[in-house]
Amino acid sequence: MKLALTLMVRDEADIVSSMLDHHLAQGVDTIIVTDNGSIDGTTDILRDYETRGLIELRHDPRHLKQQSPVVTQMARDAATVHGADWVINADADEFFLPVDRSLTLHEAFEGIDPAIQAFLVPVTNLTGPGAVAGSGLQRLVYRDLRSDEQLAAAGLRAHPTADAVHIGDPEIDVIQGNHFVSLEGRGFPPAELAIEVLHLPWRSYEQFRHKVDVSGRAYESNPGLTPSPNHHGMRDYARLQAGALEDYYLLRHPSAAELEQGLADGVFTLETVLADHLTSVVADVPFSPEAAARHDRVAPALRDAEVRLGRLGATTARQAEQLDEKEAQLDAATGRIAELEAQVLHLEQVQALTDKHVANLEQHLHAVNDRWEVRVSNRLRRDGRRVSG
């Protein structure tokens, strides 16, 4: 059994080496990486792995949110060039591993029946205290199991969408950020071979701000993409443009008191598997007035932070409800338009049938008139002969 992983990456120098080391240690046989024009040192890190023969490195410097076609090509090549039996399409902040920690990924996939073709792998965010910089590998060590209501109060819409893994297929299509593939899923692995993803999407404010900025500008550069304003990336991009992103970054990370209470309530659970086996190449810099003084971009978020975050916490859920309501109204309007279009089509069909029926009636009327005129003419001739006789 051959296991492959694809990765499209841009400016993830804080975590990409840990991500690669993790999956190599988990027995992944082939890793295909496309560098999307990184400028933060990611490219140099990847070239080192390429030089050591650990990855196949490709380059695509376009910033047009072209993830789907790029990942699709890597996934197809994993099958046709590298002979992969199973393919994982991952992001740099995603760590795949078996739920049974005594197994490696390779061992788990060896036991999974390829007849199921594709299946979804649940993704769990890791959270913890916020920081100015750093990878968060030793800081973000709590599974985020908050309810949807608790997430909304923290400025978050929902838990992450599951990722799709699939058998090697030369005609595979990977769409919507690795969450869906064109192969039909025909089941799931047995519980003893279950796979999960640990996700570190907001590792530091520096990383988060940069990611939001480049992602938003990439959407703006590709008019063919029309993400909903409710899309999490577009929400954060709007917050960045409004000067509120720092507040939302702080808001989505639990305070020490919230962590303590959350651990007691079970909405946070300790998860140290990454911290135990991986080390960060970037030192964590916790939020503090001293750290903010060295990182001016973050300083505004720390001024009157408690007051500002309290206000945000009170309004975020309402804003999310308003966005949901607008999207529901749009869906309703779209549905009404579809109904009207169906009614118009029905009326056009009725009109066509009516026109046909009228034409038939007119044709019948002409025939009747013709027969009536013939009968009248014949009678007049008969009557004329009687009179003359």
C-alpha atoms as one frame of an Amber mdcrd trajectory, in Angstrom:
protein
   0.000   0.000   0.000   1.322   3.421  -0.988   0.081   6.554   0.811   0.473
  10.006  -0.748  -0.150  13.528   0.526  -0.610  16.718  -1.488  -0.067  20.200
  -0.121  -0.573  23.657  -1.617   1.158  26.166   0.628   1.768  29.883   0.841
   3.666  31.722   3.607   3.500  29.018   6.290   7.109  29.146   7.482   6.050
  28.933  11.117   4.546  25.452  10.764   5.255  23.805   7.405   8.365  21.922
   8.522   6.522  20.514  11.557   3.642  19.488   9.314   5.950  17.700   6.883
   7.926  16.021   9.679   4.699  14.802  11.270   3.380  13.149   8.109   6.731
  11.643   7.189   6.892  10.145  10.675   3.363   8.823  10.153   4.571   6.781
   7.193   3.389   8.878   4.250   5.314   7.547   1.249   4.993  10.463  -1.207
   4.458  14.172  -0.559   3.779  16.520  -3.474   3.977  20.209  -2.536   3.059
  23.245  -4.643   4.509  26.505  -3.317   2.091  29.335  -4.112   4.597  32.190
  -4.351   5.660  32.292  -0.696   7.726  35.270   0.481   8.263  34.456   4.179
  10.951  31.763   3.897   8.578  28.876   3.193  10.158  28.314  -0.235  13.637
  27.855   1.271  12.289  25.360   3.807  10.607  23.365   1.043  13.737  23.387
  -1.120  15.645  21.833   1.762  13.121  18.984   1.944  13.318  18.640  -1.840
  17.120  18.472  -1.736  16.908  15.687   0.822  14.546  13.772  -1.457  11.639
  13.972   0.985   9.129  15.839  -1.204   8.378  16.629  -4.834   8.319  20.443
  -5.051   6.334  22.428  -7.616   5.787  26.156  -8.047   2.676  28.138  -8.972
   3.104  31.828  -8.080  -0.384  32.937  -9.167  -2.551  34.329  -6.381  -6.012
  33.679  -7.800  -7.479  31.155  -5.320  -6.775  28.395  -7.856  -6.510  25.706
  -5.201  -8.988  23.308  -6.758  -7.251  22.808 -10.150  -3.772  22.770  -8.585
  -4.665  20.192  -5.927  -6.629  18.150  -8.446  -3.544  17.859 -10.668  -1.345
  16.858  -7.728  -3.905  14.255  -6.634  -4.082  12.798 -10.133  -0.294  12.698
 -10.392  -0.134  10.944  -7.031  -2.004   8.096  -8.714  -0.505   8.126 -12.212
   3.111   9.096 -11.452   3.613   7.753  -7.942   1.163   4.839  -7.897  -0.628
   5.959  -4.735  -3.327   3.684  -3.355  -4.668   6.371  -0.990  -4.332  10.162
  -1.274  -4.631  12.820   1.446  -5.073  16.436   0.306  -4.048  18.640   3.210
  -3.349  22.228   4.223  -0.199  23.307   6.058  -2.094  23.735   9.329  -3.672
  20.249   9.245  -2.208  17.206  10.974  -3.777  13.868   9.979  -3.406  10.969
  12.388  -5.260   7.837  13.533  -7.613   8.147  16.482  -5.826   5.074  17.829
  -2.457   6.665  18.643  -0.756   3.253  18.694  -1.074   3.197  14.898   0.582
   5.299  12.219  -1.362   6.716   9.297   0.284   4.180   7.014  -0.771   1.287
   9.230  -4.331   2.585   9.449  -4.704   3.034   5.688  -3.287  -0.441   5.098
  -6.345  -1.803   6.874  -8.962   0.438   5.223 -10.920  -1.226   2.427 -10.262
   0.663  -0.839 -13.753  -0.329  -2.013 -15.169   2.583   0.000 -13.291   4.855
  -2.469 -13.530   8.099  -0.460 -14.542   9.196   3.021 -14.705  12.345   5.126
 -12.258  12.902   7.975 -13.469  15.103  10.874 -11.398  18.208  11.631 -10.951
  19.561  15.163  -9.467  22.974  15.925  -6.804  23.251  18.599  -6.976  26.390
  20.685  -5.322  28.078  23.638  -3.949  31.497  24.574  -3.382  33.956  21.730
   0.079  35.212  20.850   1.793  37.822  18.721   4.008  35.280  16.944   4.903
  31.600  16.968   3.562  28.280  15.683   1.472  27.506  18.750   2.482  23.836
  18.783   3.242  23.925  22.514   0.602  26.576  23.310  -2.512  25.488  21.398
  -3.082  22.197  23.176  -6.839  22.164  23.780  -9.495  20.589  21.568 -12.161
  23.173  20.819 -15.518  21.499  21.476 -17.570  24.641  22.042 -21.211  24.699
  20.983 -22.360  26.707  17.976 -23.716  29.356  20.338 -20.388  29.606  22.161
 -18.537  29.826  18.849 -20.845  32.604  17.669 -20.127  34.566  20.848 -16.417
  34.261  20.007 -16.895  35.569  16.470 -16.767  32.130  14.826 -19.441  30.730
  12.533 -18.930  26.991  12.950 -16.478  24.189  13.470 -14.327  23.316  10.424
 -15.679  21.239   7.562 -14.433  17.660   7.259 -11.691  16.817   4.731 -12.112
  14.175   2.023  -9.498  11.481   1.435  -9.710   9.100  -1.512  -8.151   6.208
  -3.344  -5.657   6.956  -6.087  -7.599   7.891  -9.217  -6.212   9.442 -12.427
  -9.516  11.280 -13.017 -10.173  12.578  -9.502 -11.468  16.133  -8.946 -10.772
  17.867  -5.646 -13.031  20.809  -4.866 -13.921  23.361  -2.191 -10.717  23.452
  -0.187 -10.100  19.680  -0.068 -13.518  19.099   1.503 -15.096  17.232  -1.416
 -13.972  14.933  -4.229 -15.652  13.553  -7.325 -15.497   9.925  -6.176 -18.563
   8.555  -4.422 -17.995   7.705  -0.776 -19.161   4.178  -0.046 -18.716   3.967
   3.687 -16.243   4.756   6.448 -13.294   2.982   8.020 -14.091   0.807  11.030
 -13.831   2.586  14.385 -10.476   0.995  15.173  -9.001   2.534  11.987 -10.685
   5.952  12.232  -8.700   9.001  11.078  -8.932  12.572  12.374  -7.357  15.956
  11.670  -5.966  18.339  14.279  -6.139  21.871  12.920  -4.184  24.995  13.960
  -5.728  27.803  11.899  -4.978  30.816  14.178  -1.480  30.243  15.478  -0.497
  33.869  16.053  -1.805  37.287  15.232   1.011  37.897  12.718   0.219  34.681
  10.871  -3.552  35.210  11.060  -3.460  38.787   9.801  -1.204  37.893   6.871
  -3.359  34.912   5.893  -6.573  36.947   5.979  -4.979  39.726   3.924  -3.555
  37.565   1.134  -6.653  35.361   0.967  -8.991  38.329   0.680  -6.878  40.002
  -1.996  -6.704  36.720  -3.914 -10.500  36.540  -3.965 -10.611  40.127  -5.215
  -8.126  39.243  -7.975 -10.261  36.400  -9.302 -13.628  37.727 -10.537 -14.666
  34.194 -11.390 -15.014  33.433  -7.670 -18.071  34.750  -5.862 -17.775  33.765
  -2.196 -20.684  34.611   0.059 -20.095  37.546   2.418 -20.861  34.947   5.094
 -17.766  32.938   4.054 -15.375  32.883   7.028 -12.468  34.249   4.979 -14.495
  37.125   3.601 -15.852  37.926   7.056 -12.330  38.188   8.441 -11.179  40.215
   5.429 -13.984  42.698   6.071 -12.898  42.867   9.730  -9.308  43.545   8.654
 -10.420  46.358   6.369 -12.526  47.805   9.193  -9.574  47.749  11.600 -11.211
  45.199  13.913  -9.288  42.011  13.110  -7.066  42.257  16.209 -10.135  42.287
  18.425 -11.611  39.226  16.760  -8.321  37.374  16.975  -8.218  37.937  20.725
 -11.919  37.183  21.086 -11.718  33.705  19.533  -8.961  32.588  21.934 -10.178
  31.621  25.413  -8.855  33.510  28.413  -7.266  31.651  31.331 -10.577  31.783
  33.208 -12.510  30.536  30.178 -10.062  27.679  29.705 -10.370  26.658  33.338
 -14.162  26.698  33.175 -14.194  25.059  29.751 -12.019  22.198  30.941 -14.410
  21.656  33.824 -17.407  21.732  31.473 -15.802  19.524  28.806 -15.888  22.129
  26.030 -12.083  22.090  26.040 -10.034  18.908  26.431  -6.280  18.607  26.631
  -4.594  17.337  23.430  -0.785  17.233  23.513   0.023  14.711  20.782   1.567
  17.409  18.555   3.282  19.210  21.424   4.800  15.926  22.589   6.328  15.031
  19.229   6.973  18.284  17.383   8.980  21.405  18.097   8.423  24.908  16.803
  10.975  26.695  14.636   9.453  30.028  15.692   9.353  31.108  19.338   5.954
  32.010  20.759   5.529  35.622  21.853   2.472  35.867  24.145   0.226  38.896
  24.093   1.415  41.474  26.617   2.037  45.238  26.696   5.774  44.575  26.306
   5.246  42.292  23.294   2.827  44.773  21.785   5.419  47.521  22.064   7.703
  45.416  19.856   4.881  44.646  17.419   3.141  47.941  16.704   0.463  46.383
  14.515  -0.938  44.548  17.516  -0.713  47.411  19.989  -4.212  48.849  19.265
  -5.831  45.550  20.175  -4.396  45.715  23.681  -5.662  49.188  24.519  -8.853
  48.842  26.531  -8.942  45.233  25.371 -11.387  43.997  27.991 -13.910  46.728
  27.235 -13.621  46.289  23.486 -13.812  42.506  23.626 -16.787  42.653  25.960
 -18.582  44.830  23.437 -17.645  42.507  20.604 -18.776  39.485  22.561 -22.174
  41.081  23.050 -22.620  42.041  19.390 -20.961  39.219  17.458 -23.831  36.763
  17.869 -26.310  39.426  16.727 -24.149  40.215  13.674 -23.987  36.526  12.810
 -27.770  36.279  13.135 -28.183  39.297  10.869 -25.914  37.752   8.252 -27.780
  34.469   8.528 -31.080  36.338   8.125 -29.818  38.176   5.026 -28.577  34.943
   3.511 -31.921  33.295   4.313 -33.708  36.210   2.644 -31.476  35.801  -0.390
 -32.208  32.076  -0.476 -35.931  32.812  -0.191 -35.745  35.381  -2.984 -33.814
  32.933  -5.128 -36.452  30.299  -4.445 -39.238  32.750  -5.297 -37.499  33.642
  -8.559 -37.287  29.947  -9.395 -41.006  29.579  -8.637 -41.851  32.563 -10.842
 -39.662  31.210 -13.632 -41.508  27.895 -13.363 -44.845  29.715 -13.468 -43.769
  31.698 -16.540 -42.678  28.481 -18.228 -46.036  26.916 -17.373 -47.908  29.938
 -18.733 -45.835  29.839 -21.909 -46.733  26.174 -22.304 -50.425  26.950 -21.667
 -50.252  29.816 -24.187 -48.682  27.524 -26.769 -51.436  24.939 -26.224 -54.090
  27.671 -26.370 -52.690  29.024 -29.627 -52.697  25.535 -31.074 -56.260  24.966
 -29.916 -57.411  28.292 -31.389 -55.720  27.438 -34.676 -57.546  24.095 -34.709
 -60.845  25.819 -33.962 -60.298  28.353 -36.712 -59.461  25.555 -39.138 -62.589
  23.682 -38.075 -64.695  26.846 -38.395 -63.417  27.461 -41.907 -64.293  23.889
 -42.826 -67.788  24.269 -41.356 -68.291  27.572 -43.183 -67.150  26.009 -46.412
 -69.625  23.124 -45.980 -72.416  25.547 -45.006 -71.773  27.696 -48.084 -71.865
  24.593 -50.307 -75.178  23.442 -48.758 -76.745  26.906 -49.113 -75.597  27.140
 -52.726 -76.971  23.696 -53.540 -80.316  24.527 -51.898 -80.566  27.781 -53.814
 -79.935  25.945 -57.057 -82.599  23.335 -56.216 -85.079  26.014 -55.247 -84.314
  27.881 -58.466 -85.008  24.812 -60.553 -88.351  24.270 -58.806 -89.414  27.873
 -59.462 -88.405  27.737 -63.120 -90.165  24.403 -63.605
